[in-house]
Amino acid sequence: MKNIYTYGGRPARRNLTIACLQANKAAGRKMTQVSAINGDEAGACAAMGIDLITIADHDIEDVRAAAPETFVTGSQTMVQYMTEDEALAAAIRCAEKGADAIFTPRGLKTIERLSGEGLAVQGHVGLVPRKSTLIGGLRTFGKTAEEAMQLFQDFKRLEDAGAVAAEVECVAVEALQEIGPRTSIVTHSIGAGSGGDIIFSFMEDICGDVENPPRHAKAWGDVLSIRKQMQAERGRALGGFRDDVTSGAFPDAAHTVPMTAGEQEKLQEALDKWSPTHQ
């Protein structure tokens, strides 16, 4: 466990730092990363010893409270911030609240802008789903030597822009195995094989909460079946509520509180005698 100061100037402890990630890369020590969308999921990751958590940047406060000592990357989306200045302002806010790194799928100018302010920045290479039209659709990248060399050049551009890490998505296994040791970038592999320094998977894929998971996903649980059971039980309960209200069976004596004995008659008498003060 390492003692640090956050970007916002607060003392904290972390299981990993950027220096740790780089040292683990050099030593060939594999690490795990999982997505979380709330404090419950982040807390579960921390309890199970997941090394890194990736989140939407606006969820940082909830996640950081639930996993105070786990390395957290705050992710920006492709369309969330229109300019480099907007991305920088959001990144600083996220880091101030405890994020250890910032992920952006945007271009090199955005990465340069963020890294120039001393932020640890993670880029995205290989299959970037929202840019998939540029490579002919959703497919594995780097299956040929020519494409793998393009990928290598992408890593070098990230290095030059100041990135410290990159999500490597849907890349041929051997391509990352060959390129990984030849770049200083810490590689987060998702669908790119075991050549990554960090093996990343989404919470819903790990937990089996996806109807049609991607080929690279593996489930170690069956949350989807449980969720379907919960949905069915919720529907049964709502239907019962509706039917009992319609029939007059609910609310019943077991779920209401009566007046004290004899008080209803007194109320009726008082109501019958009442007349408005002003006519």
C-alpha positions as CSV (number, residue, x, y, z in Angstrom):
1,M,0.0,0.0,0.0
2,K,1.4,3.4,-1.0
3,N,0.9,6.8,0.6
4,I,0.0,9.5,-1.9
5,Y,-1.5,12.9,-2.3
6,T,-4.4,13.1,-4.7
7,Y,-4.4,15.6,-7.6
8,G,-6.7,17.7,-5.3
9,G,-4.0,17.8,-2.6
10,R,-5.5,15.3,-0.1
11,P,-3.5,12.5,1.6
12,A,-4.6,9.0,0.6
13,R,-3.4,5.4,0.3
14,R,-3.5,3.4,-2.9
15,N,-2.8,-0.3,-3.7
16,L,-1.0,0.8,-6.9
17,T,0.6,3.9,-8.4
18,I,1.6,4.6,-12.0
19,A,5.2,3.7,-10.9
20,C,3.8,0.4,-9.6
21,L,2.0,-0.3,-12.9
22,Q,5.2,0.4,-14.8
23,A,7.3,-1.8,-12.5
24,N,4.7,-4.7,-12.8
25,K,4.9,-4.4,-16.6
26,A,8.7,-4.6,-16.5
27,A,8.5,-7.7,-14.2
28,G,5.7,-9.4,-16.2
29,R,3.3,-9.3,-13.3
30,K,-0.3,-9.5,-14.5
31,M,-3.0,-7.2,-13.1
32,T,-6.8,-7.2,-13.2
33,Q,-9.2,-4.4,-14.1
34,V,-13.0,-4.4,-13.8
35,S,-15.6,-1.8,-14.6
36,A,-18.0,-0.5,-11.9
37,I,-21.0,1.8,-12.2
38,N,-21.7,2.4,-8.6
39,G,-20.3,2.1,-5.1
40,D,-21.7,-1.4,-4.6
41,E,-19.8,-2.8,-7.6
42,A,-16.7,-0.9,-6.7
43,G,-16.8,-2.2,-3.1
44,A,-17.2,-5.7,-4.4
45,C,-14.1,-5.2,-6.6
46,A,-12.1,-3.9,-3.7
47,A,-13.2,-6.7,-1.4
48,M,-12.2,-9.4,-4.0
49,G,-8.7,-7.9,-4.6
50,I,-9.3,-6.5,-8.1
51,D,-6.2,-4.4,-8.8
52,L,-7.8,-1.5,-10.8
53,I,-11.4,-0.2,-11.3
54,T,-12.5,1.8,-14.3
55,I,-15.6,4.0,-14.0
56,A,-17.5,6.8,-15.7
57,D,-15.9,10.0,-14.5
58,H,-19.1,11.4,-13.0
59,D,-19.3,8.4,-10.7
60,I,-16.0,9.1,-9.0
61,E,-17.3,10.2,-5.6
62,D,-19.6,7.2,-5.0
63,V,-16.9,4.8,-6.2
64,R,-14.0,6.4,-4.3
65,A,-16.0,6.3,-1.1
66,A,-16.7,2.6,-1.6
67,A,-13.1,1.6,-2.7
68,P,-10.9,4.3,-1.0
69,E,-7.6,2.5,-1.6
70,T,-8.1,0.9,-5.1
71,F,-6.5,2.5,-8.2
72,V,-9.4,4.1,-10.1
73,T,-9.5,5.4,-13.7
74,G,-12.2,7.9,-14.5
75,S,-13.4,7.4,-18.1
76,Q,-14.6,10.1,-20.5
77,T,-16.7,9.2,-23.5
78,M,-16.2,10.1,-27.2
79,V,-18.9,12.8,-27.2
80,Q,-18.9,13.9,-23.6
81,Y,-16.6,16.9,-24.0
82,M,-16.3,18.8,-27.2
83,T,-13.0,20.6,-26.8
84,E,-9.6,19.8,-25.2
85,D,-10.3,22.6,-22.7
86,E,-13.6,21.0,-21.7
87,A,-12.0,17.6,-21.4
88,L,-9.2,19.0,-19.3
89,A,-11.6,20.8,-16.9
90,A,-13.6,17.6,-16.4
91,A,-10.4,15.6,-16.0
92,I,-9.1,17.9,-13.3
93,R,-12.5,17.8,-11.4
94,C,-12.4,14.0,-11.6
95,A,-8.7,13.8,-10.4
96,E,-9.4,16.3,-7.6
97,K,-12.1,13.9,-6.3
98,G,-9.7,11.0,-6.3
99,A,-9.3,9.5,-9.7
100,D,-5.7,8.1,-10.3
101,A,-5.9,8.2,-14.1
102,I,-8.1,9.6,-16.8
103,F,-9.2,7.5,-19.9
104,T,-10.1,9.3,-23.1
105,P,-10.9,7.7,-26.5
106,R,-10.4,11.1,-28.2
107,G,-7.4,12.1,-30.3
108,L,-3.8,12.9,-29.5
109,K,-4.4,16.6,-28.9
110,T,-6.7,15.8,-26.0
111,I,-4.2,13.3,-24.6
112,E,-1.5,16.0,-24.9
113,R,-3.7,18.6,-23.2
114,L,-4.4,16.3,-20.2
115,S,-0.9,14.9,-19.8
116,G,0.6,18.4,-20.1
117,E,-1.1,19.2,-16.8
118,G,0.5,16.3,-15.0
119,L,-2.5,13.9,-15.3
120,A,-2.0,10.2,-15.9
121,V,-3.8,9.6,-19.2
122,Q,-5.0,6.3,-20.8
123,G,-5.7,6.2,-24.5
124,H,-7.5,3.6,-26.7
125,V,-6.1,1.5,-29.6
126,G,-7.1,-1.4,-31.7
127,L,-10.8,-1.7,-32.2
128,V,-12.3,1.6,-30.9
129,P,-16.0,0.7,-31.3
130,R,-17.2,4.2,-31.9
131,K,-14.6,4.6,-34.7
132,S,-15.2,1.1,-36.1
133,T,-16.4,2.4,-39.4
134,L,-12.8,3.5,-40.1
135,I,-11.5,-0.1,-40.0
136,G,-14.5,-1.7,-41.8
137,G,-16.7,-2.5,-38.8
138,L,-16.5,-4.4,-35.5
139,R,-13.6,-6.8,-36.1
140,T,-10.3,-7.9,-34.6
141,F,-7.5,-5.6,-35.6
142,G,-3.8,-6.5,-36.2
143,K,-4.3,-10.0,-37.8
144,T,-1.8,-9.0,-40.5
145,A,1.7,-7.8,-40.0
146,E,0.8,-4.6,-41.8
147,E,-2.0,-3.8,-39.4
148,A,0.1,-4.8,-36.4
149,M,2.7,-2.3,-37.5
150,Q,0.0,0.4,-37.7
151,L,-0.9,-0.6,-34.1
152,F,2.7,-0.3,-33.1
153,Q,2.8,3.2,-34.6
154,D,-0.4,4.1,-32.7
155,F,1.4,3.1,-29.4
156,K,4.4,5.3,-30.4
157,R,2.1,8.3,-31.0
158,L,0.5,7.7,-27.6
159,E,3.9,7.7,-26.0
160,D,4.8,11.0,-27.8
161,A,1.5,12.5,-26.6
162,G,2.3,11.7,-23.0
163,A,0.0,8.8,-22.4
164,V,1.0,6.3,-19.7
165,A,-1.5,3.5,-20.6
166,A,-3.8,2.3,-23.3
167,E,-6.9,0.1,-23.6
168,V,-6.1,-2.5,-26.3
169,E,-9.4,-3.8,-27.6
170,C,-10.0,-6.8,-29.9
171,V,-6.4,-7.1,-31.2
172,A,-4.8,-10.3,-32.5
173,V,-3.1,-12.2,-29.6
174,E,0.3,-12.4,-31.2
175,A,0.3,-8.7,-32.2
176,L,0.0,-7.5,-28.6
177,Q,2.5,-10.1,-27.4
178,E,5.1,-8.7,-29.8
179,I,4.3,-5.0,-29.4
180,G,3.8,-4.9,-25.6
181,P,7.4,-5.3,-24.6
182,R,8.4,-2.7,-27.2
183,T,6.4,0.1,-25.8
184,S,6.5,2.0,-22.5
185,I,2.7,2.1,-22.5
186,V,1.0,0.0,-19.8
187,T,-1.4,-2.1,-21.9
188,H,-5.0,-2.9,-20.7
189,S,-6.1,-6.0,-22.8
190,I,-9.7,-6.6,-23.5
191,G,-10.2,-9.2,-26.2
192,A,-6.5,-8.9,-27.0
193,G,-5.2,-11.9,-25.2
194,S,-2.8,-12.5,-22.3
195,G,-0.1,-10.2,-23.7
196,G,-1.6,-7.3,-21.9
197,D,0.0,-6.0,-18.7
198,I,-3.6,-5.6,-17.3
199,I,-6.4,-7.9,-18.2
200,F,-9.6,-5.9,-18.3
201,S,-13.2,-7.1,-18.4
202,F,-16.6,-5.5,-17.8
203,M,-18.5,-6.4,-14.6
204,E,-21.5,-7.5,-16.6
205,D,-19.5,-10.0,-18.7
206,I,-17.7,-11.4,-15.6
207,C,-20.9,-11.9,-13.7
208,G,-22.9,-13.4,-16.6
209,D,-25.3,-10.5,-16.9
210,V,-25.3,-10.2,-20.7
211,E,-27.8,-11.8,-23.1
212,N,-25.3,-12.1,-26.0
213,P,-21.8,-11.5,-24.7
214,P,-18.9,-10.8,-27.1
215,R,-16.6,-13.6,-28.0
216,H,-13.8,-12.4,-25.8
217,A,-16.0,-12.3,-22.7
218,K,-16.1,-15.1,-20.1
219,A,-18.7,-15.4,-17.3
220,W,-17.9,-16.8,-13.9
221,G,-21.4,-16.2,-12.6
222,D,-25.0,-16.2,-13.8
223,V,-26.5,-12.9,-12.7
224,L,-28.7,-12.7,-15.8
225,S,-30.8,-15.7,-14.6
226,I,-31.1,-14.1,-11.2
227,R,-32.1,-10.8,-12.7
228,K,-34.7,-12.5,-14.8
229,Q,-36.1,-14.2,-11.7
230,M,-36.2,-10.9,-10.0
231,Q,-38.1,-9.3,-12.9
232,A,-40.6,-12.1,-12.9
233,E,-41.1,-11.8,-9.2
234,R,-41.5,-8.1,-9.5
235,G,-44.2,-8.6,-12.1
236,R,-46.0,-11.1,-10.0
237,A,-46.0,-8.7,-7.0
238,L,-47.2,-5.7,-9.1
239,G,-50.0,-7.8,-10.6
240,G,-51.1,-9.0,-7.1
241,F,-51.1,-5.4,-5.9
242,R,-53.2,-4.2,-8.8
243,D,-55.7,-7.1,-8.5
244,D,-56.2,-6.7,-4.8
245,V,-56.8,-3.0,-5.0
246,T,-59.2,-3.4,-7.9
247,S,-61.2,-6.1,-6.0
248,G,-61.2,-4.2,-2.7
249,A,-59.1,-6.8,-0.9
250,F,-56.3,-4.3,-0.1
251,P,-55.9,-2.4,2.1
252,D,-57.5,-4.7,4.7
253,A,-57.8,-4.9,8.4
254,A,-54.3,-6.5,8.7
255,H,-52.7,-3.5,7.1
256,T,-54.7,-0.6,8.6
257,V,-55.2,1.0,12.1
258,P,-58.8,1.5,13.4
259,M,-60.1,4.3,15.6
260,T,-60.4,3.7,19.3
261,A,-63.6,1.9,20.2
262,G,-66.6,4.2,20.3
263,E,-64.8,7.1,18.7
264,Q,-66.2,6.5,15.2
265,E,-69.7,7.0,16.5
266,K,-68.7,10.3,18.2
267,L,-67.1,11.4,15.0
268,Q,-70.3,10.7,13.0
269,E,-72.4,12.6,15.6
270,A,-70.0,15.6,15.4
271,L,-70.0,15.6,11.6
272,D,-73.8,15.4,11.5
273,K,-74.1,18.5,13.9
274,W,-71.5,20.5,12.0
275,S,-72.5,23.6,10.1
276,P,-70.3,26.2,8.5
277,T,-69.6,29.3,10.7
278,H,-70.1,31.7,7.8
279,Q,-73.1,31.4,5.6
